[in-house]
């Protein structure tokens, strides 16, 4: 596939606040890419720079291979959909959707044909004579999307467009947006702080943290193989253990923790005596009534949390840290108040370089120099 959007060395600084830091990113034609992160991570600023509503302090932005930093938003062949809908309240739905074509002085016949096609596409046939005040939140968002799509942009930018909708409607609209994107084969760049939304809709996810991309990969890769502690804890639930690698035998590393020892499959870029973090998803956790080889954790069962089809078991380690073990409702879990030995298949855990290790190495290098 061809790269349709490219950001190279992009920085955005407000006064002394560096919001986006040396960002390098490309988006392929027809891709659904999500910028995911918490408030203040730089995701919306990045989207606004692509749209033309903000200028990068340094760096270049290309759309279809052409530098666009000096171009106005309407010259970039991208359209933006906002959380607030931004519909004209005094205009009918027809007039709202037709607005962009009317500004371009397209013929009335062509406008009518295009508007009716868009209404059919977003499943709002028969709504053309209504006003925004007569529509539900989900219907308004569909109108906003139709208004953006009618100009046939190469790239559609979506800034948390479903954030104002209730949970049920949001999930419905997620599927609708994905259907539209695949049908039209338009590149979508989507901003959200909702991890489940990103996992559901995206071809790739860029997890942003403090102005940089911590990891850029497919939803499966992001969830199953997080590269940083932040990604592991931000995407879904996980159990994190911090410790030191005390031995490596074959592909298995032994990690010494405050509460005991654990085993995990070890990639080649880890070494003995390195500080590392271990991430284990609750559904990968196991338990035993007796000690398991390679594991020295002992815990007491504190509570259960029932969430429909899933039952979560909360267990406490001797230092007070809590772990979660997750099972489908009806499956066996240890009883509240009982003692158990948590463990997992070594290949089901992810070993992550600990920031403390990098700090230690940097200080050590300074001393050596």
C-alpha positions, 0 to 999 in steps of 0.5 A, a space after each residue: 500500500 502507498 503512504 497517504 499521510 506522513 509525519 517526519 520529525 514533527 514537534 509542537 511547542 506551546 511556550 515551554 510545554 513540548 506537547 508533541 516530540 519528534 513524531 515520525 508516523 505514516 498512514 497507509 491508503 485505506 487504513 484505519 489508524 487510531 491515535 490512542 492515549 490519555 488526556 494531554 498525551 498529544 493525540 488531538 494536537 497531532 490530528 489538528 496539525 494534520 488537519 491544518 488547524 495547528 502548525 507544527 513548530 518543526 517537522 514536515 507533514 505530507 498528504 499524498 506525498 505533498 508537503 501541506 504545512 503551508 496549506 489551509 485546511 480546505 486545501 489538504 483533501 482531508 475532512 474532520 469530524 468532531 465530537 460536538 457534531 458542529 451541525 448548523 441548527 438553522 439548516 435542514 439535514 439536507 442543507 447541512 450535508 450539501 453545504 460543502 458542495 454548495 460552497 464549491 458551486 456544484 450544480 443543484 442536480 449533482 448536489 441532490 444526487 450526492 446528498 441522497 447517496 450519503 443519506 443512504 450510506 449512513 442509513 438516514 433515508 427520509 431524514 433530509 427535511 428534519 433539523 438537527 434538534 429533531 435527531 438523536 445523538 447517534 443520528 447527528 453524528 451520522 449527519 456529521 460523517 455524511 457531511 464530511 464524506 460528501 466531499 470525497 476526502 482522501 483522509 477522514 480525521 475523527 476527533 473522539 466523534 463518539 465520546 458524547 454518546 451512551 455506551 450502547 449507541 457508541 458500540 453500535 456506531 463503532 461498527 457503523 464507522 468500521 463498515 463505512 470505512 471498509 465500504 468506501 476504502 477511505 483512510 481514517 485517522 481516529 483519536 480516542 482515549 477509549 481502549 476498547 474502541 481502539 481495539 474494536 475498530 483499528 487496523 493499527 493503533 498508535 499508543 501515545 504517551 507524553 508526546 511520543 508514540 510508545 508503540 505502533 502495531 496491530 490491536 492483537 500485537 498491542 494487547 498480546 505483546 506490549 512494548 512498555 509498562 505504560 502500554 501494558 497497563 493502559 490497554 485493558 487490564 493486566 497484572 504487573 510484577 517488577 523484579 530482577 532477572 536472576 537466571 536465564 535457562 534456554 528461553 525461560 528467565 527466572 525473575 526475583 520479585 519482592 514476593 517470590 520468584 516467577 518464570 517467563 519466556 525471555 526474548 534475546 534482548 534481556 540479560 541476567 541482573 537486568 531490572 524488568 517488568 512482567 505483564 500477565 493478563 488476568 485471563 492468562 493467570 492460573 492458580 494452584 493449591 500447592 507450589 508450582 515449579 518456577 513460581 514462588 508466589 503465595 496469595 490469599 483470596 480477597 473478593 470476587 467481582 461479577 461482570 456478567 459473563 466474566 468473574 474476576 477473582 482478587 487475590 492479595 500478595 504478602 506485601 498487599 499488592 493485589 492481582 486479578 484472575 479472570 474466568 468465565 462465569 461458572 468456571 472454577 476459582 479459589 474460595 474467598 479467604 483461602 490460600 492459593 499459589 498464582 502462576 501462569 504458562 511462561 509463554 503467556 507472560 510478557 517481559 518488558 524492559 524496566 525504565 529503572 534499568 535504562 536510568 541505571 545504565 545511563 548513570 553507569 555510563 556517565 560514571 564510566 565516562 
